[in-house]
Amino acid sequence: MINNTHRSSIAENVFKQLKGYFALQTTALLLCQSDLNTQYQQRINSILTTVINQYLTIATPIVQLSHYVEHFCTIIINQRSWNFLLDLLKSERIQHLNFQWANTLYALFLLEDNTQRNKYLHYSDQLQFTLATDTTFLIFPTLHQPYNELNLLIDRCVKDNNVGQRWIPLTNWIKSKLNSNPPILSAIEIKVMLLLNIYYNYYGNAQLNSLGNLLTIIENTFQLCDEEKLAFRVFLQPEQYMTGYQKHDTEHRNYLNDLFQIDCQDQEQLPIHQMLVNILAMILLSGKQNTLWTFTFEPLKLEHTHGFASTATKPIMRNGIHYDCGCVLSEKGELVQRHEGNEFSVPTVYPSEQKNREDGRHD
């Protein structure tokens, strides 16, 4: 029992917050379950009504959602998907409980998108600037509006029946962005946005045939380096350029080949596929000075060199797959775990890696 009035007030506040947290956590997780019987669903419906009234009310005019609402929706998105949350809000079950609350949230979370989406690609798997035109975000604020323009433009080009002229609006758009004074976008920014659009809207939907000769247009419009050519060729014509993609090529086939099949529908593995594409986009955007560029495009340069984790004492070999396994970074980028007595200190890891990139080494 707490006798001090001040401490008692603090304890009551902490208990109230914990109670709200666990109520939201439990309810959101239960809503993600699809194998509950009717009796359990009715009990959850009763609990959800109470939770909405106590924690999830939405004040008008809507300026910002409460932390409770954000936390509740985040749990559902993380456990299932963005689309699952939208479908849940529009379900007969939730509409019957509180249609006004459900429709308000649905309208806030619904993203206008005129292109056909890949049902296996969740909004949470996309890079932020490809989802909204809001320029207040700190990460790539100048790319939101141009990506939206590009998205709509490519969709119109694809629907143009004049095959010989369909890509002219796209090339004109690219030239206008590059030739403005000062340039609105850099060439690499446009190339990365193009690559992401191809992947998000066409590769994952098995609709690459609708892009026709876009590869030729891109190669004629930009001065692509060999690595950029490879990236576009792989995602526009995987059957021809992706090593091991053809099912009869048993010599080169591996886990990644199966993962990158256009018709891949493994919902547990596809997020890895999508993450790899996003990482590739960031590597291209960063350029050859990025350490990961070597790992991705020139891995044989790492042979017989040393990293700063599992390869600190054993050199990287041609038949190896672990380069920096055992190196764990915190959310702040600090090295929190080394491997086998690695003597690199936290502050020296990054300048050492950068210097080795400049020297063409990895040790």
C-alpha positions as a Markdown table, in Angstrom:
| # | Residue | x | y | z |
|---|---|---|---|---|
| 1 | Met | 0.0 | 0.0 | 0.0 |
| 2 | Ile | 1.4 | 3.5 | -1.0 |
| 3 | Asn | 0.8 | 6.1 | 1.7 |
| 4 | Asn | 2.5 | 9.0 | -0.1 |
| 5 | Thr | -0.2 | 10.9 | -2.0 |
| 6 | His | 2.2 | 11.9 | -4.8 |
| 7 | Arg | 3.6 | 8.4 | -5.3 |
| 8 | Ser | 0.1 | 7.0 | -5.1 |
| 9 | Ser | -1.0 | 9.3 | -8.0 |
| 10 | Ile | 2.1 | 8.1 | -10.0 |
| 11 | Ala | 1.3 | 4.5 | -9.4 |
| 12 | Glu | -2.3 | 4.9 | -10.4 |
| 13 | Asn | -1.2 | 6.6 | -13.6 |
| 14 | Val | 1.2 | 3.8 | -14.4 |
| 15 | Phe | -1.4 | 1.2 | -13.7 |
| 16 | Lys | -3.9 | 3.0 | -16.0 |
| 17 | Gln | -1.4 | 3.2 | -18.8 |
| 18 | Leu | -0.5 | -0.5 | -18.4 |
| 19 | Lys | -4.1 | -1.5 | -18.3 |
| 20 | Gly | -4.8 | 0.4 | -21.5 |
| 21 | Tyr | -1.7 | -1.0 | -23.2 |
| 22 | Phe | -2.6 | -4.7 | -22.4 |
| 23 | Ala | -6.2 | -4.1 | -23.4 |
| 24 | Leu | -5.2 | -2.8 | -26.8 |
| 25 | Gln | -2.5 | -5.4 | -27.3 |
| 26 | Thr | -4.8 | -8.3 | -26.4 |
| 27 | Thr | -7.8 | -7.1 | -28.4 |
| 28 | Ala | -5.7 | -6.3 | -31.5 |
| 29 | Leu | -4.0 | -9.7 | -31.5 |
| 30 | Leu | -7.4 | -11.5 | -31.0 |
| 31 | Leu | -8.7 | -9.6 | -34.1 |
| 32 | Cys | -5.9 | -11.0 | -36.1 |
| 33 | Gln | -6.9 | -14.6 | -35.4 |
| 34 | Ser | -9.0 | -16.2 | -38.1 |
| 35 | Asp | -9.7 | -19.6 | -36.5 |
| 36 | Leu | -11.9 | -18.5 | -33.5 |
| 37 | Asn | -15.3 | -20.0 | -33.1 |
| 38 | Thr | -18.5 | -18.0 | -33.0 |
| 39 | Gln | -18.7 | -17.8 | -29.2 |
| 40 | Tyr | -15.2 | -16.4 | -28.9 |
| 41 | Gln | -15.9 | -13.9 | -31.7 |
| 42 | Gln | -19.0 | -12.6 | -29.8 |
| 43 | Arg | -16.9 | -12.2 | -26.7 |
| 44 | Ile | -14.3 | -10.3 | -28.6 |
| 45 | Asn | -17.0 | -8.1 | -30.2 |
| 46 | Ser | -18.2 | -7.1 | -26.7 |
| 47 | Ile | -14.6 | -6.4 | -25.6 |
| 48 | Leu | -13.9 | -4.3 | -28.7 |
| 49 | Thr | -16.9 | -2.1 | -28.2 |
| 50 | Thr | -15.6 | -1.3 | -24.7 |
| 51 | Val | -12.1 | -0.7 | -26.0 |
| 52 | Ile | -13.3 | 1.6 | -28.7 |
| 53 | Asn | -15.3 | 3.7 | -26.3 |
| 54 | Gln | -12.6 | 3.9 | -23.7 |
| 55 | Tyr | -9.4 | 4.1 | -25.7 |
| 56 | Leu | -10.0 | 4.4 | -29.5 |
| 57 | Thr | -12.3 | 7.4 | -29.9 |
| 58 | Ile | -11.4 | 9.8 | -32.7 |
| 59 | Ala | -11.8 | 13.5 | -32.0 |
| 60 | Thr | -13.0 | 15.8 | -34.7 |
| 61 | Pro | -11.6 | 17.7 | -36.5 |
| 62 | Ile | -9.0 | 15.1 | -37.0 |
| 63 | Val | -5.5 | 16.6 | -36.5 |
| 64 | Gln | -3.6 | 13.6 | -35.3 |
| 65 | Leu | -4.6 | 10.1 | -34.1 |
| 66 | Ser | -4.1 | 9.3 | -30.5 |
| 67 | His | -1.2 | 7.1 | -29.4 |
| 68 | Tyr | -3.8 | 4.5 | -28.4 |
| 69 | Val | -5.3 | 4.4 | -31.9 |
| 70 | Glu | -1.8 | 4.3 | -33.5 |
| 71 | His | -0.7 | 1.5 | -31.3 |
| 72 | Phe | -3.8 | -0.6 | -31.9 |
| 73 | Cys | -3.6 | -0.3 | -35.7 |
| 74 | Thr | 0.2 | -0.9 | -35.7 |
| 75 | Ile | -0.3 | -4.2 | -33.9 |
| 76 | Ile | -2.7 | -5.4 | -36.6 |
| 77 | Ile | -0.6 | -4.2 | -39.5 |
| 78 | Asn | 2.5 | -5.8 | -38.1 |
| 79 | Gln | 0.8 | -9.1 | -37.3 |
| 80 | Arg | -1.1 | -9.3 | -40.6 |
| 81 | Ser | -0.9 | -6.5 | -43.1 |
| 82 | Trp | -2.2 | -3.0 | -44.1 |
| 83 | Asn | -4.8 | -4.6 | -46.4 |
| 84 | Phe | -6.0 | -6.9 | -43.6 |
| 85 | Leu | -6.7 | -3.8 | -41.4 |
| 86 | Leu | -8.6 | -2.2 | -44.2 |
| 87 | Asp | -10.6 | -5.3 | -44.9 |
| 88 | Leu | -11.3 | -5.7 | -41.2 |
| 89 | Leu | -12.6 | -2.1 | -40.9 |
| 90 | Lys | -15.0 | -2.8 | -43.8 |
| 91 | Ser | -16.1 | -6.2 | -42.5 |
| 92 | Glu | -19.7 | -6.7 | -41.6 |
| 93 | Arg | -18.6 | -7.6 | -38.1 |
| 94 | Ile | -16.8 | -4.3 | -37.4 |
| 95 | Gln | -19.3 | -2.2 | -39.3 |
| 96 | His | -22.1 | -3.6 | -37.1 |
| 97 | Leu | -20.2 | -2.7 | -33.9 |
| 98 | Asn | -19.4 | 0.9 | -34.8 |
| 99 | Phe | -19.6 | 1.8 | -38.5 |
| 100 | Gln | -18.9 | 5.5 | -38.0 |
| 101 | Trp | -15.6 | 4.8 | -36.2 |
| 102 | Ala | -14.6 | 2.1 | -38.7 |
| 103 | Asn | -15.4 | 4.2 | -41.7 |
| 104 | Thr | -13.5 | 7.2 | -40.3 |
| 105 | Leu | -10.4 | 5.1 | -39.8 |
| 106 | Tyr | -10.8 | 3.4 | -43.2 |
| 107 | Ala | -11.0 | 6.8 | -45.0 |
| 108 | Leu | -7.8 | 7.9 | -43.2 |
| 109 | Phe | -5.8 | 4.8 | -44.1 |
| 110 | Leu | -7.1 | 4.2 | -47.6 |
| 111 | Leu | -4.5 | 5.2 | -50.2 |
| 112 | Glu | -5.6 | 6.3 | -53.6 |
| 113 | Asp | -3.8 | 4.1 | -56.2 |
| 114 | Asn | -5.0 | 3.9 | -59.8 |
| 115 | Thr | -2.7 | 1.0 | -60.6 |
| 116 | Gln | -3.4 | -2.7 | -60.0 |
| 117 | Arg | -1.7 | -3.7 | -56.8 |
| 118 | Asn | 0.0 | -7.0 | -56.1 |
| 119 | Lys | -2.1 | -8.6 | -53.4 |
| 120 | Tyr | 1.1 | -10.1 | -51.9 |
| 121 | Leu | 2.8 | -6.7 | -51.6 |
| 122 | His | 1.7 | -4.8 | -48.5 |
| 123 | Tyr | 1.9 | -1.1 | -48.1 |
| 124 | Ser | 4.3 | -1.6 | -45.2 |
| 125 | Asp | 6.7 | -3.4 | -47.6 |
| 126 | Gln | 7.0 | -0.3 | -49.8 |
| 127 | Leu | 9.5 | 2.6 | -49.3 |
| 128 | Gln | 7.7 | 5.6 | -47.8 |
| 129 | Phe | 8.1 | 8.0 | -50.7 |
| 130 | Thr | 6.2 | 5.6 | -53.0 |
| 131 | Leu | 3.1 | 5.8 | -50.9 |
| 132 | Ala | 2.0 | 9.4 | -50.4 |
| 133 | Thr | 2.5 | 12.9 | -51.8 |
| 134 | Asp | 3.1 | 14.4 | -48.3 |
| 135 | Thr | 6.4 | 16.3 | -48.4 |
| 136 | Thr | 6.7 | 16.8 | -44.7 |
| 137 | Phe | 8.5 | 13.4 | -44.1 |
| 138 | Leu | 12.2 | 13.7 | -43.3 |
| 139 | Ile | 13.3 | 10.8 | -45.5 |
| 140 | Phe | 13.4 | 11.6 | -49.2 |
| 141 | Pro | 10.9 | 14.5 | -49.0 |
| 142 | Thr | 11.6 | 15.6 | -52.6 |
| 143 | Leu | 10.6 | 12.2 | -54.0 |
| 144 | His | 7.0 | 11.8 | -52.9 |
| 145 | Gln | 5.3 | 14.1 | -55.5 |
| 146 | Pro | 7.6 | 13.0 | -58.4 |
| 147 | Tyr | 7.0 | 9.3 | -57.7 |
| 148 | Asn | 3.2 | 9.9 | -57.7 |
| 149 | Glu | 3.5 | 11.7 | -61.1 |
| 150 | Leu | 5.7 | 8.9 | -62.5 |
| 151 | Asn | 3.3 | 6.2 | -61.2 |
| 152 | Leu | 0.3 | 7.8 | -62.9 |
| 153 | Leu | 2.3 | 8.6 | -66.1 |
| 154 | Ile | 3.5 | 5.0 | -66.6 |
| 155 | Asp | 0.0 | 3.7 | -66.0 |
| 156 | Arg | -1.3 | 6.0 | -68.8 |
| 157 | Cys | 1.5 | 5.0 | -71.1 |
| 158 | Val | 0.8 | 1.3 | -70.6 |
| 159 | Lys | -2.9 | 1.9 | -71.5 |
| 160 | Asp | -1.9 | 3.7 | -74.7 |
| 161 | Asn | -2.7 | 1.4 | -77.7 |
| 162 | Asn | -0.2 | 3.3 | -79.9 |
| 163 | Val | 2.7 | 1.0 | -79.1 |
| 164 | Gly | 5.2 | 3.1 | -81.2 |
| 165 | Gln | 4.4 | 6.3 | -79.4 |
| 166 | Arg | 3.3 | 5.2 | -75.9 |
| 167 | Trp | 6.5 | 6.0 | -74.1 |
| 168 | Ile | 7.0 | 9.5 | -75.5 |
| 169 | Pro | 5.2 | 11.2 | -72.5 |
| 170 | Leu | 7.6 | 9.3 | -70.2 |
| 171 | Thr | 10.8 | 10.4 | -72.0 |
| 172 | Asn | 9.5 | 14.0 | -72.1 |
| 173 | Trp | 8.8 | 13.9 | -68.4 |
| 174 | Ile | 12.3 | 12.6 | -67.6 |
| 175 | Lys | 13.9 | 15.2 | -69.8 |
| 176 | Ser | 11.9 | 18.0 | -68.2 |
| 177 | Lys | 13.0 | 17.0 | -64.7 |
| 178 | Leu | 16.7 | 16.7 | -65.7 |
| 179 | Asn | 16.9 | 19.8 | -67.9 |
| 180 | Ser | 15.2 | 22.2 | -65.5 |
| 181 | Asn | 17.3 | 24.9 | -63.9 |
| 182 | Pro | 18.2 | 23.8 | -61.2 |
| 183 | Pro | 17.4 | 20.2 | -62.0 |
| 184 | Ile | 14.3 | 19.0 | -60.1 |
| 185 | Leu | 15.5 | 15.4 | -59.9 |
| 186 | Ser | 18.9 | 13.7 | -60.4 |
| 187 | Ala | 19.2 | 10.9 | -63.0 |
| 188 | Ile | 19.8 | 8.3 | -60.3 |
| 189 | Glu | 16.7 | 9.4 | -58.4 |
| 190 | Ile | 14.6 | 8.9 | -61.5 |
| 191 | Lys | 16.2 | 5.6 | -62.3 |
| 192 | Val | 15.5 | 4.3 | -58.8 |
| 193 | Met | 11.9 | 5.5 | -58.9 |
| 194 | Leu | 11.5 | 3.7 | -62.3 |
| 195 | Leu | 12.9 | 0.5 | -60.9 |
| 196 | Leu | 10.6 | 0.5 | -57.9 |
| 197 | Asn | 7.5 | 1.3 | -60.0 |
| 198 | Ile | 8.4 | -1.7 | -62.3 |
| 199 | Tyr | 8.7 | -4.0 | -59.3 |
| 200 | Tyr | 5.8 | -2.8 | -57.2 |
| 201 | Asn | 3.2 | -2.5 | -60.0 |
| 202 | Tyr | 4.3 | -4.9 | -62.7 |
| 203 | Tyr | 6.8 | -7.5 | -61.7 |
| 204 | Gly | 4.8 | -8.6 | -58.7 |
| 205 | Asn | 1.6 | -8.7 | -60.7 |
| 206 | Ala | 3.1 | -10.8 | -63.5 |
| 207 | Gln | 2.4 | -8.0 | -65.9 |
| 208 | Leu | 5.8 | -7.3 | -67.4 |
| 209 | Asn | 4.5 | -8.0 | -70.9 |
| 210 | Ser | 2.4 | -4.8 | -70.6 |
| 211 | Leu | 5.7 | -2.8 | -70.4 |
| 212 | Gly | 6.7 | -3.9 | -73.9 |
| 213 | Asn | 10.0 | -2.2 | -75.0 |
| 214 | Leu | 10.4 | 0.0 | -71.9 |
| 215 | Leu | 13.9 | -1.6 | -71.3 |
| 216 | Thr | 15.0 | -0.1 | -74.7 |
| 217 | Ile | 13.5 | 3.3 | -73.8 |
| 218 | Ile | 15.3 | 3.3 | -70.5 |
| 219 | Glu | 18.7 | 2.3 | -72.0 |
| 220 | Asn | 18.4 | 4.9 | -74.7 |
| 221 | Thr | 17.3 | 7.7 | -72.3 |
| 222 | Phe | 19.9 | 7.3 | -69.6 |
| 223 | Gln | 23.6 | 6.6 | -69.6 |
| 224 | Leu | 23.4 | 3.5 | -67.4 |
| 225 | Cys | 26.4 | 1.9 | -65.8 |
| 226 | Asp | 26.7 | -1.9 | -66.1 |
| 227 | Glu | 25.2 | -2.5 | -62.7 |
| 228 | Glu | 22.2 | -0.3 | -63.5 |
| 229 | Lys | 21.7 | -2.1 | -66.8 |
| 230 | Leu | 21.8 | -5.4 | -65.0 |
| 231 | Ala | 19.2 | -4.3 | -62.4 |
| 232 | Phe | 16.7 | -3.1 | -65.1 |
| 233 | Arg | 17.2 | -6.1 | -67.3 |
| 234 | Val | 16.7 | -8.5 | -64.4 |
| 235 | Phe | 13.4 | -6.9 | -63.4 |
| 236 | Leu | 12.1 | -6.3 | -66.9 |
| 237 | Gln | 13.2 | -9.5 | -68.5 |
| 238 | Pro | 14.0 | -12.0 | -65.7 |
| 239 | Glu | 13.7 | -15.1 | -68.0 |
| 240 | Gln | 16.6 | -13.8 | -70.1 |
| 241 | Tyr | 18.8 | -12.1 | -67.6 |
| 242 | Met | 18.3 | -13.5 | -64.1 |
| 243 | Thr | 20.8 | -16.3 | -63.5 |
| 244 | Gly | 19.0 | -19.6 | -62.6 |
| 245 | Tyr | 15.5 | -18.1 | -63.2 |
| 246 | Gln | 14.6 | -20.7 | -65.8 |
| 247 | Lys | 13.3 | -23.8 | -64.1 |
| 248 | His | 15.3 | -26.1 | -66.3 |
| 249 | Asp | 18.5 | -24.3 | -65.2 |
| 250 | Thr | 19.1 | -26.7 | -62.3 |
| 251 | Glu | 22.8 | -25.9 | -62.2 |
| 252 | His | 22.3 | -22.3 | -61.0 |
| 253 | Arg | 18.9 | -22.6 | -59.2 |
| 254 | Asn | 18.8 | -21.9 | -55.5 |
| 255 | Tyr | 16.5 | -20.4 | -52.8 |
| 256 | Leu | 16.6 | -16.9 | -54.3 |
| 257 | Asn | 15.7 | -18.0 | -57.7 |
| 258 | Asp | 12.5 | -19.6 | -56.3 |
| 259 | Leu | 11.8 | -16.4 | -54.3 |
| 260 | Phe | 12.1 | -14.2 | -57.3 |
| 261 | Gln | 9.8 | -16.1 | -59.5 |
| 262 | Ile | 7.1 | -13.8 | -60.8 |
| 263 | Asp | 4.4 | -16.3 | -59.7 |
| 264 | Cys | 5.9 | -16.7 | -56.2 |
| 265 | Gln | 3.0 | -16.6 | -53.7 |
| 266 | Asp | 4.7 | -17.6 | -50.5 |
| 267 | Gln | 3.3 | -15.0 | -48.1 |
| 268 | Glu | 5.9 | -15.8 | -45.4 |
| 269 | Gln | 8.9 | -15.5 | -47.8 |
| 270 | Leu | 7.8 | -12.6 | -50.1 |
| 271 | Pro | 8.5 | -9.9 | -47.5 |
| 272 | Ile | 12.2 | -11.0 | -47.7 |
| 273 | His | 12.0 | -10.7 | -51.5 |
| 274 | Gln | 10.5 | -7.2 | -51.2 |
| 275 | Met | 13.0 | -6.1 | -48.6 |
| 276 | Leu | 15.9 | -7.1 | -50.9 |
| 277 | Val | 14.4 | -5.0 | -53.7 |
| 278 | Asn | 14.1 | -2.0 | -51.4 |
| 279 | Ile | 17.7 | -2.5 | -50.3 |
| 280 | Leu | 18.8 | -2.7 | -53.9 |
| 281 | Ala | 17.1 | 0.6 | -54.6 |
| 282 | Met | 18.9 | 2.3 | -51.7 |
| 283 | Ile | 22.2 | 0.9 | -52.8 |
| 284 | Leu | 21.7 | 2.3 | -56.3 |
| 285 | Leu | 20.6 | 5.6 | -54.9 |
| 286 | Ser | 23.7 | 5.8 | -52.7 |
| 287 | Gly | 26.1 | 5.0 | -55.5 |
| 288 | Lys | 29.4 | 3.1 | -55.8 |
| 289 | Gln | 30.7 | 4.7 | -52.6 |
| 290 | Asn | 28.3 | 2.7 | -50.6 |
| 291 | Thr | 30.0 | -0.4 | -49.0 |
| 292 | Leu | 27.0 | -2.5 | -50.0 |
| 293 | Trp | 27.6 | -1.8 | -53.6 |
| 294 | Thr | 30.6 | -4.0 | -53.5 |
| 295 | Phe | 28.7 | -6.8 | -51.7 |
| 296 | Thr | 26.0 | -6.6 | -54.3 |
| 297 | Phe | 27.7 | -6.1 | -57.6 |
| 298 | Glu | 31.4 | -6.9 | -57.1 |
| 299 | Pro | 31.4 | -9.6 | -54.5 |
| 300 | Leu | 34.6 | -11.3 | -55.8 |
| 301 | Lys | 36.6 | -8.2 | -54.9 |
| 302 | Leu | 36.0 | -9.3 | -51.3 |
| 303 | Glu | 37.8 | -12.6 | -51.8 |
| 304 | His | 40.7 | -13.1 | -49.4 |
| 305 | Thr | 39.9 | -9.9 | -47.5 |
| 306 | His | 38.6 | -9.6 | -43.9 |
| 307 | Gly | 35.5 | -8.0 | -42.5 |
| 308 | Phe | 34.9 | -6.9 | -39.0 |
| 309 | Ala | 32.7 | -9.7 | -37.6 |
| 310 | Ser | 32.8 | -13.4 | -38.4 |
| 311 | Thr | 35.5 | -12.8 | -41.1 |
| 312 | Ala | 37.7 | -10.8 | -38.8 |
| 313 | Thr | 40.0 | -13.8 | -38.3 |
| 314 | Lys | 39.0 | -15.9 | -41.3 |
| 315 | Pro | 39.2 | -14.4 | -44.8 |
| 316 | Ile | 36.2 | -14.2 | -47.1 |
| 317 | Met | 36.3 | -17.0 | -49.6 |
| 318 | Arg | 34.7 | -17.4 | -53.0 |
| 319 | Asn | 32.4 | -20.3 | -51.8 |
| 320 | Gly | 31.5 | -18.5 | -48.6 |
| 321 | Ile | 28.2 | -16.8 | -47.8 |
| 322 | His | 28.8 | -15.1 | -44.5 |
| 323 | Tyr | 30.6 | -11.8 | -44.6 |
| 324 | Asp | 29.7 | -9.8 | -41.5 |
| 325 | Cys | 27.7 | -12.4 | -39.7 |
| 326 | Gly | 28.0 | -11.9 | -36.0 |
| 327 | Cys | 28.1 | -8.1 | -36.2 |
| 328 | Val | 25.0 | -6.7 | -34.5 |
| 329 | Leu | 24.2 | -3.0 | -34.7 |
| 330 | Ser | 21.8 | -1.1 | -32.4 |
| 331 | Glu | 19.0 | 1.2 | -33.7 |
| 332 | Lys | 21.5 | 4.1 | -33.3 |
| 333 | Gly | 24.0 | 2.3 | -35.5 |
| 334 | Glu | 26.3 | 1.4 | -32.6 |
| 335 | Leu | 28.2 | -1.9 | -32.7 |
| 336 | Val | 26.8 | -3.9 | -29.8 |
| 337 | Gln | 28.2 | -7.3 | -30.5 |
| 338 | Arg | 31.5 | -8.4 | -32.0 |
| 339 | His | 32.6 | -11.8 | -33.1 |
| 340 | Glu | 35.6 | -13.9 | -31.8 |
| 341 | Gly | 37.3 | -11.0 | -30.1 |
| 342 | Asn | 37.2 | -8.5 | -32.9 |
| 343 | Glu | 39.4 | -5.7 | -31.7 |
| 344 | Phe | 37.6 | -2.9 | -33.7 |
| 345 | Ser | 36.1 | -0.4 | -31.4 |
| 346 | Val | 32.7 | 1.1 | -32.0 |
| 347 | Pro | 33.9 | 4.5 | -33.3 |
| 348 | Thr | 36.4 | 2.9 | -35.7 |
| 349 | Val | 34.2 | 0.5 | -37.5 |
| 350 | Tyr | 32.6 | 3.0 | -39.9 |
| 351 | Pro | 35.7 | 5.1 | -40.9 |
| 352 | Ser | 37.6 | 1.9 | -41.3 |
| 353 | Glu | 35.0 | 0.5 | -43.6 |
| 354 | Gln | 34.8 | 3.7 | -45.6 |
| 355 | Lys | 38.6 | 3.9 | -45.9 |
| 356 | Asn | 38.7 | 0.3 | -47.1 |
| 357 | Arg | 36.1 | 1.1 | -49.7 |
| 358 | Glu | 38.2 | 4.0 | -51.0 |
| 359 | Asp | 41.3 | 1.8 | -51.0 |
| 360 | Gly | 39.4 | -1.0 | -52.8 |
| 361 | Arg | 39.8 | -3.3 | -49.8 |
| 362 | His | 37.5 | -4.8 | -47.2 |
| 363 | Asp | 40.0 | -5.5 | -44.5 |
